[in-house]
Amino acid sequence: MPAAEVYGPLLAALGGRDERIVVVDAGLGSSMQTGAFRASYPERYVNLGIAEANAVGVASGLARRGLRPFVHSFSNFLARRAHDQIAISVGVGGAASHVDRRIVRYIRWSQRSVAFRRR
C-alpha cells in the first residue's frame, strides 16, 4: 500500500484527537491525500502552493505558538528547497528545544512509496 494512502487518513484521524494539529501543504494535497483532513478541519489546513521553504517557516511559527504542524512534500524538495529554512527556523538555538515539529518526506519508487517522520 502506498504510504500516502495511509498518511492522509491517519492525519485526519489524528486531527480529530488533537485540535492543535495543523496541516501546512506545499501544493501536494492530492499526492499526499490530505483531502479528508482539509474537508474535516478547513480552519487547520493551509495550502501555500509550491513553496516548501515558506511552508517550513510558517510551520515553525505555528509550532512556536503551541500548534502541532505537519509539513509534507516530496523528499527532494524538502532536502533542497527547504534545507535552509529547516536549519534556521526549526533547528537553531533554543528554538529547537521547545518547538514540536513534524516534517514528512515522501519518496516514490515506481510502485512503492515510503514516508519518513523526522523530529
Phi, psi and omega in degrees: 000130178299142183301324181297329178291339176267318185300309183301304178297323178296318178299318177297319179295317178297323178299329177287336181266339184219108183286357175278348181287129179231139177256124175250106186262141178249050176079020183239029182303319180286321179293323182265359176055051179266012181301322180295320177294313181301318180292322183280326186225063185299332179286349179246019180236126180233125176250113182266001183077197184282083184206066185301317181298317177296321180299318179294319178296316178297315180298322178297317178295319178297319180295322179294341177267007176097001177275170181238080184285145172245120175250136179221147177195175174292146186306314183294330179288319178290323181292326184259304187286326186255004185303312181297319178297320179297314181294317186276308186280329186256320192253002186264142171061209181289344182301322184296331185286337181232026175248120177273116185224151176222120178239122184250120176262140183240120179243135180234124174243110181040254183270354183254148173216148184225137176245142180241141174251128183237131178239000000 
